[in-house]
């Protein structure tokens, strides 16, 4: 070139403004810059940003003051990281090519059944970052209704596996366990994994952070040990201890899932199609062969009736079979939260109490973990049919599970005690009575208002269970927060929605 | 207060950074600022921003450099305008209240039928700016499928009327005319209005800007006369001339429509539910009593079959009746664009040729305008059944319609000649043949790539119609652009999609 690189109209120099727009990739240009004129761009245009061999598609925001010079551009923080650039680097900007797979989304919206190839094209474009947040919302909404066929769900799950990494462990069986969610406090994985591993099975557990709940397994585990391991570190832990409990997002298993979840979260959607695709794609990509799936059922859980559980189980089996996975569903009680804590650190504390055999360990968490671990031992052929729970209890009571958990934490980078929220408020019974209802969904919302899961130490601890009698002024729950605004907001919500815990005068 | 206002943690001073994020309202805060800590906010939080009595809900973006001080905030350009604030003003920031109507959107997604009250709550929240772009995309997708009932469509239309201004003209009938779109160049309104007004009917026409097409009536009219009139100015024009052709967005008729359209546009959705609700809410809110609706039918128009036209007409009548509107549907030929120009200025030029009786006026545009004006004259009782077209032709040929158009333009603020794109490229036939197909959708895309409608002067002009014979090298169309990048992009698209105009060797 005879001109300096940055004098080409399409090549600009990057300046870091440090604007964090969360997930959406944004590129900033000055409104009067030559490239805006020559390309005819305005706010909301979709722009291809290229640095050496790497490209991203970003939404254009224009600046109308002197933040940027005419030959400068900036990126949102997420875009900065994805493109892997530094202050002063040169980038080339061109029109983003049309995203062909969006016509598939449109077809789905208008009632058509998509082919496996059509669905794969959508998921490829999602993983490549070509979908704006608006496009993702349309895709999620289109697939959230009831009119998605089993074949489409199989195709979606397969596409989510194929567009990410796939792990192979060189042995079988590889067992796994997953809860479909909707039940606060149900952190059985952190107990099931060490029980099962101490009995000799291989269980490389990858978990999600919370989608719409106050805590995911990865969030709770993170209050005790590092979870952000890359693939090499994860393999090392599994080679050493036969198990791990890590955040799946780092090892790029079914990466479309995390992109989809980032828009599902503000939308507060949890459709069964996405649920099945999300769960099974992660399990299959992680190399699992035998999976136990816990489905809690209750009026305020995610699955609210036997009929809904039947439909979900059928879809899990249909898709699992197509993927070559052995699935065993265990239906559990979803009428009240499990354990006492709701929120990452508070739930982790319950887990440690169970593993340590503490006197104040929550009985229900302990019993569920034993039952689920027993099911895993059975499908992994480490216990005979009907004998799994007994073997699991033994491993828990003799300390094998605790020692295995400590070893896993050490292998993942070190173990610490979970830190609980420093601001508290005790909620007391207004009068004597029997606890006749506990609204899991409202409790989850309360814990989220208190700051969970973003504030790992926040949430609440229940002091009363269904059917117990309480006296006037007796503590029903304690709220924990790290920020005064969040504690206040939770208290306001409770004042406006007192029926989170129903008391009937006895 | 004993402390200075800006020292309260929730009160910050505004600095204008001039960032244009198009429609979405965004508030910027520095990551370490005290309010982020006390409220527990991070990127994507929804924040209530209050200045004196006015509030908006905005999405938070955090800055991680020294763009803003710890007690400062900034807003996206749209938010700046909506809130009506200036540099240095103080604003109070608090958590945005939960948007209850989103549970209605969720219910719709999962297959429920909504009540009128539920739909009104959604539309109220949309008009109040409480829906993020992601929420809007979910709403649009949920209502775009085929599972929306007539009652829901009536409820949506009614809600869109009730959440905006409603005009009353103190006389009847008030006639109106609307084309459902999908046919480039179909600017009959700009001819129908002066014809009808010159015959004594009152026709206060409010029009939209383009949604997914290369030009809307408001865009084309804007190349000749001001369209951005407020209500008082609009009334003045109608009092003087019995008619107007203005942009409806300024007078706050069915304001939910414009918010919805801003997300429909990038999604490229045009569902019949939204279409009926959009058209009839604007007409009813404008005070119309008798409306002629033009439905072009053709394989590449918006309505592609008789069956689809039947369904749309039935919905228009059902909803129109519920609203007390008299609707008359006129089905027209949608197999090729109308007139020669596609793009605001080029279509306006065609309109002026027809009104002026120029020798090169497009015959098809002229004939359609006469037919539609005739239908309006008949439903408005200014002509007997069957005699409307004759009366309309008379008003056009004797110059009454032209004089009325000039008077309307003068009353709206002045008349000028439309300015055409300065960069051109002539597309020529590759060999002799007969024109056997003209793809309206691809032509529209081509005009948009050339810059329409954002560049009013951009678009294309057709030189060949269906069934005509052309020679090798004969001009088929001319592309017009204002930016070299846009002209190039249009040419690339044409090279990759030569079948925009199909030629069969004869």
Interface residues (C-beta under 8 A of the other chain):
Chain A: X16 X17 X18 X19 X20 X21 X22 X23 X28 X31 X37 X38 X39 X40 X42 X43 X44 X61 X62 X63 X64 X65 X67 X76 X77 X95 X102 X106 X109 X110 X111 X132 X133 X134 X135 X136 X137 X138 X140 X141 X142 X144 X145 X146 X263 X266 X267 X268 X269 X271 X451 X454 X455 X481 X482 X483 X484 X485 X486 X489
Chain B: X16 X17 X18 X19 X20 X21 X22 X23 X28 X31 X37 X38 X39 X40 X42 X43 X44 X61 X62 X63 X64 X65 X67 X76 X77 X95 X102 X106 X109 X110 X111 X132 X133 X134 X135 X136 X137 X138 X140 X141 X142 X144 X145 X146 X263 X266 X267 X268 X269 X271 X451 X454 X455 X481 X482 X483 X484 X485 X486 X489
